[in-house]
């Protein structure tokens, strides 16, 4: 049941929040004419996201459903601050960055944690692909309508629509939490024999070493992979700088999200039938190469086509890596911890990439593209090392991955 509620939440919440949030850097630039302020917003957003993830870690783990509902607070504050861009552009821009960072800290970790709680240890990659597809449905609709609204309607009206829809999206998950919070094993990770061994024989440093290697491996992998996230965020800004149209930027992102959603289903099927480690590695490297070309040709017809190529290739990173990460982590009962590593790595990487924007917006694209190539090289290495480390631990301790 919780899995279905999560998908409903993803569709409606992503639509409601993206009506505004997807265009915030563009709004800041439109209102102030200052590129550096839009870049500052992106840097502050990700730096504060790191901080809030560290400070709120306990609550993100234990009460993810409530954290999703509480997103409405920073969303309201951020959207109100947009109104004051004309009056105090720098402080309003920084404030928007801080509260957007809090918003995302209350979004991504809880969503991934609920997904891990709501799916069995042996869940197929199709469930992850379907969950990602649900996210994209909301983004697709918001990309077109958000751009259209902001081109022709005062954004204070869009804010009212956004907040109303978000409340409707998050309420069912909170009701589910209230009804089930006292049940045994609610919001609890899967427990395997390997996890029991690790917990009961703390003097055995091998289990701790495996967990540590997995945590840092995925932190680095997602820090590099966040180059694609950074490029996705900045491409719309580059298009807006060349065209001056919210709608064009929104349409390109909607096509991107549509292709990405469809591609997730294809990649999930391939992942179930074949070992696509090498294919994923090549696809990620290719995204990096395309990203360099896109950074230098943004605003041209070629860039629009290549941007959608990235959408088709991206699931070879997001679906493949996330699925294999969870499969290994659940054996040791540390899915929350690797999800935490994933989120910290992503926002830490984005903070670095967006900082290149103080040189030029194009520098963000190139630096993030180079990191993506690095991710393509690192992915098969990390996947094999974490897999082999876990296998050795299980075999040495004669532990089978079975439910207690």
N, C-alpha and C positions, 0 to 999 in steps of 0.2 A: 504493500500500500504506500509506504513512504517513498519508494522509487517513483511511483506514478505521480505523487504530489510534487516531488522534486522536478519532474519534467514539466508539469503545469507551471510551477514557479519559474523555471528557466525561460519558458516561452514568453509568459506575460511580463515578467520582471525585466528581461533583456529588452523587450520592446519598449516598455515604459521608461526605463532609465536611459536607454540609448537615444531616445528622442532628443535629449539634451547632451548627455555626457559624451557621445561620440563626436560632438562638434565643439566642445569647449575650447580647445586651442584655436579653432577658427573664429569663434566668437570673441575670444580675447584679442586676437589680431584685428578682427573687424572693428571692434570698439576702440582700440588704442592705436592701431597701426604700428605696433612694436613687436617685431619678430622675437626679440630676446625675451619679452615677457611671456610669450606663448611657450618658449623653450624652458623658461624658469618654472612655469606651471608644471610642465612634464617632469622636470628634475625633482621639484618639491613633492609632487604626487608620489613618485616611486620611493624617494628617501623616507617620507613619512609612512608609507606603506610598510617598509621594513621595520620601522620603529613600532608601529601599532601591532604588527604580527608578533613581535617579541614581547611587548607589554601584555597583550591580550591572549597569549598562547593558552593558558589554562582554560579560559572561557570558550575559546574557539574549539578546543578539544571536547569539552564536556557539554556545552549547550549550543551546538551549531545552529539549531532551528531558531532559537531566540536571537542569535547574532544576525541571522538573515533579516529578521523583522526589524532589529535596531538599525539596519542600514538606512532606514527612512530618515533618521535624524541627520547624519552627515549629508544625505542627498538634499534635504530641505535647506540646510545651511549653505551648501555649495551653490544651489540654484538661486538663493536670495543674494549671495555675494556677487553673482553675475550682474545683478541690477546696479551694483555700485562701481562697476568698472569705469564709468565715465567720471565718477567723483574721486575715487582713490584707486587708480589702476594697479599700482604695484602691490599695495596691501590686499586689495580684492583678489588679484591674481594669485598671490602667495596663499591666501586663505582658501581659495578654490582648490589649490594643489593639496593643502593639508587635509581638507575634508573629503576630497576625492580619494586620497590615499587611505583614509579611514574607511570610506565606503568600500573600496576594493579589498581591504583587509577583512572586512565583515562579509565579503562576498565569496571570494575564490576558495579560501581555506574551508569554511563551513560547507560549501557546495560539494567539494571533493571528499570531505569527511563523511557527509551524509551518504554520498554515493558508495563509499567503501562500507559503511554500516548496512546499507540497504541491499547490497549484492553479495551473493555467496562467494566463498574463497575461490571456487573454480569457475566463476562467471566468465562467459565468453566475451571476446572483444566486441561482439555485436551490441551488447548492452552499453558499453562505453561509447560506441559509435552512435547508437540511438540517442544517448544522453547529449552528445555533442550536436547531433542534428537538431534536437529540441532547442538548444541554445541559439543555433543559427536561424531558426524560424523567426524568433523575435528580432534578431539583428537585421534580417533581410527586410522585414516590414518597416522597422525604424529607420533604416538607411534611406529609403525613398521618402516616407512620410515626414521624417524628421527634417530632411533637407528641404522638402517642399514647404513645410510649415515655417521653417526659419527664413526661407526666401520671401514668403508672402504673409506671414502672420506674426504678430508681436510675440516674442518668446515668453512673456509672462503667462500667456494663455497656454502655451505648450507646457510650461512648468506645472500648471494646475492639472492638466490631463495626465502628465507623467506621474505625479504623486498619487493621484486617485487610483490609477491602474496598479501601481506598485503595492499599495495597501491590500488590494484584492488578491494580488499574486502571492504575497507572503502569509496571509492569514491562515490558509489551510494547514501549512506546515507547523505553525505555532499551536493551532488547535490539536494537531496530532501529537505534538510534544507534551502538551498539558495532559492529554488523556493517557499517554503511555509512559510518562517519565518515571513512574514508580514500579514499572515492570522490571523483573530481573533481566539483566543483560541488555537493557535498553541503552543505546549509545555506548555499546561496548564492542571492542574489537574481537574478531575471530581468534579463538585460542587453539593452537595446534600442539602436538606433542613436542615439536621443536621449541615452541614458546615456553611450554611448561619446564622443559629441561633448562632453558636459559634462565628462567626466573628462579628455579629452585636450587640451581647450582651456580650461584653467583661467583664462587671462587674459580669457576672455569672461565678463564678470560677469552676463550675462543669465540663464544657466542657474542660477547661484547665487541670483539674485533670485527666480526662479520657485520654486525649492525652499524658500527662506525664506518666501515668501508662502504656500505650501501648508502648511508646518509650523505657522506661527502661525494660519492660518485654521482649521485643524482643532483646534488646541489650544483656541482660543476657542469653537469650535462644540461641542466635547465638554465643555468646562467648563460651558457653559450647559445642555447636554443632560443632564449629570450630576444636574440637578435631579430628573429622573424616577428615577434610581437612589437618590437620597437619600430621595425620597418612598416608594419601594418598601420601603426598609429600615426606615423609621420607621412605616409604616402598621400593620404587625404589632404594633409596640410600643404604638401608640395603641389597637388592638383589645384587646390584653392588659390594658392599664390599665383598660379599661371592662368586660371580661368575666372576667379572671383565668384564662383557659383557653389553654394552649398549643395544644390540639387545634383550637379555632376559628380561631386565627391561622394554624395550619398548613394547614387545609382551604382557607381563603380564598386563601392563597398558592399552593396546589396547583391550584385552579381558575384562578387568574391565570396560572400557568405553562403550563397546558394550552391556554388560549385564546391566549396569546402565541405558543406553538409553532405552533398551527394558522394563526394570522394571518401568521406569517413566510412560510409557503408561498404564501399568497394574494398578499401584497405582492410577493414575488419574481416571481410570474407577471405581475402588473400592471407591474412595473418593466421587464420584458423587452419588453412590448408597447407601453407608452405612456410619455410623459414625465410622471412623477408628482411633479415638483418642487413645483408649487403645491399639489397635494393633500397632500403630506407637510408642507408649511409649515402648512396649515390644521389638519391632524391634530395636529401638535405644539403649536400654540397652543391647540387645544381641550383637550389633555391638561392644560395649565397651568391653564385655567379650571376644569376638573373637579377638579384638585388643590386649588384654593382651597376649593371646596365640601366636598371630602372632609376637609380639615383641620379644618373647623368642625363636621362632622357625624359624625366617626369613632365607630364603635360602633353606629350606627343601620342599619336595613335599607337605607335609601337609599345610605349610604356603601358597603355591601357590593356593591350593584349597580354603582355608579359606579366602584368599584375595578376591577371586571372590564372595564368599558368602556375604562379606561386600557390594559389588557392587549391589547385588540384594536387600539388605535391605536398602541401603542409601536413595532411594527415599521416604521411609516412613518418613524421616526427611525433605529432601529438598522440595519435592512436597507438602506434607501435610502442613508443617509449613508456607511455603512461600504463598501458596494459601489462607490459612485462615488469614494470616497477611494482605494481600492485600484487601481481602473482607471487613475486619473491618476498615482498614485504609482509604479506598476510601470513606466510609460513612462520615468521618470527614474531607475529603480533605487533608489527611496528608500522602499519599502514598510515597511522596518523603522523608518525615521525617523518616518514619519507615524503608525505604530502606537505609537511612543514618545510622540509628541505627543498622540495619543488618550488613552493611559493617564495621562500626567501631567495633562492637562486634566481628566479625569474625577475623579481623586483630589484634585486641588487644589480643584475646585469642591465636592466633597463635604465637604472639610475646612471650608470656609467655611459651607456650609449647616448642618452638624451643630453648628457653634459657636453658631448661633442657639438651640440647645437649652438653653443656659445661661439664656436668657430664658424659654422654655417649649418643650415638645415641639411644640405647634401652630405655633410660629414657624418650626420646621424645614420643616414642610409648606408654609406660606405662602411663605417665601423661595424654596424650591426650585420651587414652582409658578410664581412670577413669573419665575424664571430660565428655566423651560421655555417660557413665552410669548416671552421674549427669543430663545430658540433658534429658535422657529418663525419669527420675523421675520428672524433672521440667516441661517438655512440657505439660502434661495434666493439671497441676496446673495453668500455665500461660495462656493456651488457655481458660480455664474456667473463670479465673479472668478477663481477658481482654474482653471476650464475655459478661460476666454478668455486668461488669462496663459499657459497651456500651449500653446494653439493658436497664439498669436502667436509663441511661441518656436520651435515646430516649423516654422511657415510661413516665418519669417524666415531660418531656417537650412536650409530645404529638406530637412528630415529626415522620413522616413517611419517609423512605428512598426512595424519589422520585426525579427524575431529575427536575430542574427548567425549 
